[in-house]
Amino acid sequence: MCADLEFADSPSAHGVTRLVARLWIPASLDTVFAFFSEPSNLEQLTPASLRFGIEQPGPLVMADGLRIRYQLRVHGIPLKWESEIREWDPPNQFVDVQIRGPYRYWHHRHRFTEVDGGTLVVDEVDYAPPGGRLLDRIFIRRDLRRIFSFRMRHLVERFAVHGPRGCSTSPVPPPG
């Protein structure tokens, strides 16, 4: 499998949904982790329509406890977001959690594993949306699918993903 993007409702009563995105990249673990470790690369991984920008001056150095403040627009509505980096474990994983922002809960684990001469990137996002499951099913999942599909397409282009043995010719799920 080259790429996969799925949503699953958590069995908890707190309305948490899990998004899991997987992408194999034909580059070394150190190279891929270095790219994800640079906060300024978030702008490249975000659709231009969201007008994403980091608010604090750089350079920012990723580490446990780093807080990153940024702004973006969702459906034309300006939003402020602050994340904190936790569980910093180069080059295997890190977590960003929303400290302030639009979600009731946001926990995004980034995992990196050497596979078939490249790196498997796995994003696991547990989130509780504003407006609950109804708003999630109507708008938020669609938006997150579009954002993560964009992210995967950008990574495919950046790292020239042709796929490991047995990979389909379409490595990235279509948005929508």
C-alpha positions in Angstrom: 0.0 0.0 0.0 1.4 3.4 -1.0 -1.2 5.6 0.5 -4.4 5.3 2.6 -6.7 7.8 4.3 -9.5 6.6 6.6 -11.8 7.9 9.4 -13.1 5.9 12.3 -15.4 6.9 15.1 -13.9 6.2 18.5 -16.1 4.1 20.8 -15.7 6.7 23.5 -18.7 8.8 24.5 -16.7 12.0 24.0 -17.3 12.3 20.2 -13.7 11.6 19.2 -13.0 10.7 15.6 -9.8 9.2 14.4 -8.2 10.0 11.0 -5.4 7.8 9.9 -3.3 8.7 6.9 -0.4 6.5 5.6 2.1 7.3 2.9 5.2 5.5 1.8 8.0 7.9 0.7 11.1 6.7 -1.2 13.5 8.5 1.0 15.5 7.7 4.1 14.0 8.0 7.6 16.4 10.8 8.5 15.5 12.8 5.4 11.8 12.5 5.8 11.9 13.2 9.6 14.1 16.3 8.9 11.4 17.6 6.5 8.7 17.1 9.1 10.8 18.6 11.9 10.9 22.0 10.2 7.9 24.0 11.3 8.1 26.3 8.3 7.3 23.2 6.0 3.8 23.2 7.5 2.9 26.0 5.0 3.9 23.7 2.1 1.7 20.9 3.4 -1.4 23.1 3.7 -3.7 24.1 0.8 -3.2 27.8 -0.2 -6.9 28.3 0.2 -6.5 28.1 4.0 -4.1 31.0 4.0 -2.0 29.3 6.7 0.8 31.2 8.4 3.0 30.8 11.4 2.7 33.9 13.6 5.9 33.9 15.6 9.3 34.7 14.1 11.6 31.9 13.2 13.5 29.9 13.1 11.6 27.5 15.4 13.4 24.4 16.7 11.3 21.4 17.2 11.5 19.9 20.7 9.3 18.8 23.6 7.2 21.8 24.8 7.7 24.0 21.7 4.5 26.0 21.1 3.6 27.1 17.6 1.1 29.8 17.0 -0.5 30.2 13.5 -3.5 31.5 11.8 -5.6 30.2 8.9 -9.0 30.7 7.3 -11.6 27.9 7.1 -14.5 28.7 4.8 -13.4 32.3 5.0 -13.5 32.4 8.8 -10.2 33.5 10.3 -8.9 31.2 13.1 -6.0 31.2 15.5 -4.4 28.0 16.5 -1.7 27.1 19.0 -0.1 23.7 19.1 2.4 22.2 21.5 4.9 19.5 20.6 5.0 16.5 22.8 6.6 13.0 22.8 9.5 14.3 20.7 11.4 11.1 19.7 13.6 11.7 16.6 13.5 10.1 14.0 10.5 7.9 15.1 7.7 10.2 16.1 6.3 13.3 17.6 2.9 14.5 18.7 1.3 17.9 18.3 -1.7 18.8 20.5 -4.0 21.8 20.1 -3.6 24.1 23.1 -6.0 26.7 21.6 -8.0 26.5 18.5 -11.3 25.4 16.8 -11.4 21.8 18.0 -12.7 20.6 21.4 -9.8 18.1 21.2 -6.9 17.6 18.8 -4.1 15.1 19.2 -1.9 14.4 16.1 0.7 11.7 16.3 3.3 11.6 13.4 5.1 8.3 13.1 8.0 7.4 10.8 9.2 3.8 10.1 11.8 2.5 7.6 9.9 0.2 5.2 11.1 -1.3 1.8 14.0 1.1 1.4 11.9 4.1 2.2 9.9 5.6 5.0 6.3 4.9 6.0 4.7 8.1 7.3 1.6 7.5 9.5 -0.5 10.4 10.8 -3.0 9.5 13.5 -5.3 12.4 14.4 -7.8 12.0 17.2 -10.1 15.0 17.3 -13.4 16.1 18.7 -15.0 18.7 16.5 -16.9 21.8 17.4 -20.6 21.1 16.8 -20.2 17.3 17.5 -20.5 14.4 15.1 -23.2 15.9 12.9 -21.0 18.9 11.9 -18.1 16.4 11.6 -20.0 14.3 9.1 -21.3 17.2 7.1 -18.2 19.5 6.9 -15.2 18.6 8.9 -14.4 15.1 7.6 -14.7 16.4 4.1 -12.4 19.3 4.9 -9.8 17.1 6.6 -9.9 14.6 3.8 -9.2 17.4 1.3 -6.3 18.8 3.5 -4.7 15.5 4.1 -5.1 14.5 0.4 -3.4 17.8 -0.5 -0.6 17.0 2.0 -0.1 13.5 0.5 0.0 14.8 -3.0 2.6 17.5 -2.0 4.7 14.8 -0.4 4.4 12.6 -3.5 5.6 15.5 -5.7 8.4 16.6 -3.3 9.8 13.1 -2.8 9.0 11.8 -6.3 7.0 8.9 -5.0 6.9 6.1 -7.5 5.9 3.5 -5.0 7.4 0.3 -3.5 6.8 -3.1 -5.1 3.1 -3.8 -5.5 2.1 -0.2 -5.2 -0.9 1.0 -7.2 -0.4 3.6 -10.0 -2.5 6.1 -8.0 -0.6 6.5 -4.7 -2.8 9.2 -3.2 -6.5 9.0 -2.5 -8.6 11.6 -4.3 -9.9 14.5 -2.3 -13.6 14.4 -1.4 
